[in-house]
Amino acid sequence: MSSSLAARDIDPLSRLASQEQSFVKENLTRQDAETKAKKIEEEICRWQKTLEERNGQLEA
């Protein structure tokens, strides 16, 4: 195998490994964003429940 052929074979493998790393990083970033969004949504629900309870107390 000539060195130029070996270099051509390594380049696509290197690119593939780099793409895989990017995909993993993007996936982790997306999961982190989804987790944060879910926590915010839960907090909004708690605030809404608290407001509804206070409105009920004011109307009583």
N, C-alpha and C positions, 0 to 999 in steps of 0.2 A: 504494500500500500504506500503510495507516495505521500509526502508530507502535505501537499496541497489538497489531496483527497481527504486526508485525516482532518485538516483544518475545516474543510467544507462540512464534514460530518459533525464536528464538535459545535460549530456555530449554530445549527438548528437545535441541537440538544441544549445548548446554553440558552438560546432564546426561549425554548419551551420551559426550562426550569425557571427562567425569569418571569414568564407569563404565569406560571403556576404560583410563584411567590406573590405576584400582584393579585391574583385571584383570591388567594388565602387572606391576604391583607384586606382586600375589599370586602370579603365575606365577613371577616371579624369586625370591620368598621360598621358594616350594615347591621350586624347582630347587636353591636353596642348601641347604635342609634335606635334600633327597635326596642331594646331594653329601656333606654332613657325615655322614649316616647310612652311606653307602657306605664312607667312610674309616674310620669306627668299626668297621664290620663287618670290613673288611680287617685292622684292628689286632687285633681279637678273634681272627681266624683265625691271625695270626702268633703271638699269645700261646698259643693252643691248640697250635700246632705245636711251639713251644718247650717247653711243658709235657710234651707227648708224648715229645719227644726226651729231656728230663731224666728222665722216668719210666723210659724205656728204659735210660738209663745207670745209674739206681739199681737196676734189676732185674738188670742184667748182673753 
